[in-house]
Amino acid sequence: MISYDFPLNERMRTLLRLEDLYAKLQCFTERSSVNDHQAALNVLFEVLEVASRSDLKSDLLQELERQKRQLSALHNNPQISELALDAILDEIESASSGVFNMSGKVGQHLRENEWLMGIKQRACIPGGTCEFDLPSYHHWLHQDAVLRREYLNTCLNPILPIFDGLAIILKLLRESGKVHHYIAPQGSFQQMQSGRVAQMLRVSLDKALPCVPEVCANKYMLNIRFIAADYAAKSALYDQDVAFKLTFCSL
């Protein structure tokens, strides 16, 4: 199966983008080649841009506190494992404390680094980080991989609480919904929302199917079109029946 997450509000879009960027950042940082560490810095700059678009710290703290209150109310429920409940509450408390203790705006330590901002400014220009443009960057890239990795981790560590917080929220969100099984006749599916409110939709289908979902949703109607996965031609509706799973995720 392959799953597609479709956020239904700007807050969820930001969290999903940051989740994706953090996975790439971890991957590139852990490797040792010069190209990987160049890619890690470029992803770090993307994180900086996405994180600066909203009041991220405040949003995370509010959502973590809301989840803490809701889950705490489940204590003494015979259908709930107290050990599992206490474990997730401890994770929420730890993440919340980490975000709360972050000083200043997310990534402010990076914005105040003149060397990094010089690279960021040139990185948006095609071929703009060549050695004749940024000799100090060229010098850094020729340092030992261990030293480069230590520097990348030094840049990343102050914003790790953000990723810890969003990981918990997205985990709870993905686990919140009930999975429904549907068939999209000739690649099209429609459903009235009937007042149902969700923050994210998850569409899952057999990865062998040569199609991808396109979702359009509002509070009244949900439309899913499965588009043929033809990487060389214009997009067109996949005109076969498609079996898929749909999950309405809401915190």
N, C-alpha and C positions, 0 to 999 in steps of 0.2 A: 504493500500500500504506500501511497504518497499522499501527504496531507498539505493542504493550503490554508493558511490563516488569513482571514480577511477582517481587519479592524473596522469598526463602525463609528469610531470617533477619533479625534485628533490625539487625545492622550494615549490611546492604545497604539496608534500609528507610531508615535514617538517611542514607546516602550519596545515595540517589535523591531523598529529600526536599530535601536541601541543594542538589543539582544543579538541581532545579526552581526552588527559591527564588532561587538565584544568577542564573539566566536572567532571572527576573522583575526582580530587583534591578538588573541591568545595563540592561535595557530601560527601566525607569522612570527611572533615574538619568540616562541619556543624553538623555532628552527634557527639555523646558523648561517645561512648564506646572506651575502650582501643584498641581493634582490629581495629576500624575505624581510629583512629589516628596513629596507626602503619602503616596502609595502606596508609594514607595521606602522611606520610614521605617517604614511598617507591615510591609513585607516584612523589613526589617532586624531588627525586633523578633521576627519569626517565626524568622529564622535564629538569633537569640540563644537562643530557647527550644529549638529542635531540637538545636543544637550543645551545649547544656548537659546533655543527657540521657544522655550516655555519655562514656567516656574517649576522646574522638575523636582527640586528638593521638596518643596511644599506639597506638590501633588503626591509624591511617594510617601511622605510622612502621614498625610491625611488618609491615604488608602491603607497603609500598614496599620494605623491606629484603628480604622474602621474594621478591618479584618480581625484584629486582636479582640475587639469588643464582641464581634459576632461569634468568634470561635470560643471565647471564654464562657459564653452563655451555654455552651454545649457540655460543660462539666456536669458530672453525675447523670448524664444520659446513658442508659444501659446499652444503647446501640452503638456507642462511640467508645473506641479504645482510649483510655485515659493516657496511656503511654504515648500513643501516636499524637494525641491532642497536645500534650505537654511538649512534645518534641517540636511540633510546628509552631507553637506559641513561643518557645525559646528562640527559634529561628527568626520569627518576626521581631521579637524584642531586640535581638542582636543586630538585625538589619536596621531597625528603626534607630537604635542608638548610634550606629555607624553613620547614618545619613544626618542625624541631628548634630553630631559632633563635627561634621564637615564645615570648615570655615570658608566664608565668602561664596561667590558664585561658582557653580560647577566648572572646573577647568581653569579657574583664575590663575593658578600657578603656571599653567602653560601659556596663557596670554601674556604673562609678565616676563616670559623667557624670550629675550630679544633674538637669540640664535634660532629657536624653534619658529618664531613668527616670521623670520626672514626666509626660512625654508618653506613655510606654509604659503607665503606670498608668491614665491617662485613656482611652487608645485602646481598651481592652477594654470600655468603657462605650458603649453606643449613643449616638452624637452627643456623646460626652464631650470632644471636642477643639475645641469651638466657641471663638470668640474671647473670650467672657466667662469661659470656664473656664481658657484658657491664653493670656493676652494676649501673652506673650513668643513663643509659637509662632506666633501670628497675625502678630507683627512679623517673624519669620524668613521666613514665607511671602510677605511683601511685599518681600523683598529681591530683587535682581537674580538671574535664573536661574543665571548663571555662579557667583555666590557660594554659592547653595544647592547647586549641583552640586559645587563644591569642598569644601563641608562634608561632603556625603554620601560623597565619595571619601576624605576624611580619616577618616571613621568606618569605611569598608570596607577600606582598604588594609592595616591590621594583620592582618586575617583572610584575605587573599587566598591565602596559602600553603595554607590548608585546601582551598580550591576547586581550586587547581592539583593538589594531591595526589589528591583524589577524582576529578578529571577523568581522570587517568592510569589509576587503578585501574578505573574504570567503562569506559574505552576498552578496556583489556586484557580485562576481563570480557566485554564484548559481542562481542569478536573471538575469544573462546576456544572457542566452541561450533560444532558442525556443524549446518547447517540441515536439518531433516527436513520433508518434505511429507506432509500428512495430509488426510483428509476426515472431518468430524464428521457422521455420519448423523443427520439430523433435529436438528441442533444439539447433539448430545452426543458426547463423546469420552472414552474411558477407556484407561489404559495402566498396566501393572504397571511399577514402577520397577526391579525386579530388581537392587537394590543400587546403582543409579545415584545419585550425589550431585551436586547442583547448588546454586549460591547464588542463581541467578536464572533465571527462564524468560522467554523472549521469544516472544510470539505475534504473528504478522503476518498480515494478511488484506486483501483488497481494500477500500479505504475506501468504495466504493460499496455494499457490503453493509450492510443496515440492522440490524446486530447488533453486540454487544460481548461479549468473552469474560469469563467468571468462572472463576477458577482455584482449585482446592482440591488441595493436594499435601502428601504426607508421604513418608517413606522407602519406603513400600510401594506406594502408588497415586497416580496423577495423574488428576484429573477436570477436564475443561473443559466448561463449559456456555456456549453462545452465546445471549445474551438479546436479545430484540427491542429495538431502539433506538427505543422509543416514548416520547417525552418527556412525554406527557400522561396515559398510562395506567399501571396497575400493571405491574411487570416480569413478563414471560412468556417461556417458552422459544421461541426462533426455530426453527420446525419444518421448516426446509429444510436440505438438505445444505450444509455450509460447508467450502470448501477453505481451508486455512490452512498457514502455516509455523510450525514449532516449533523453538526453539533452547534447548538446555540449556547454560547459561553457568556455568562454574566456573573459578576461578583455581587 
